[in-house]
């Protein structure tokens, strides 16, 4: 998000609805990709012993940049996995 500094800007209902829609579509893409990988046999996304590997995958995907939208979904999924490992119990 872009911070507007000291200027107070009121969020419109349209802007909030658009943000919610964007989050819904993006999270749907994340879920679909994760479930495809799960069906393909990938495991260990929630096992802390895989944290370094997931971090390495994340760094590799970030280096690839914005080649395609799928790469952004992969990056978000790796971030979600790491977030899940580090969240309080």
Buried (B, 14 or more C-beta within 10 A) or exposed (E): EEEEEEEEEEEEEEEEEEEEEEEEEBEEBBEEBBEEBEEEEEEEBEEEEBBEEBEEBBEEBBEEEEEEEEBBBBBBBBBBBBEEBEEEE
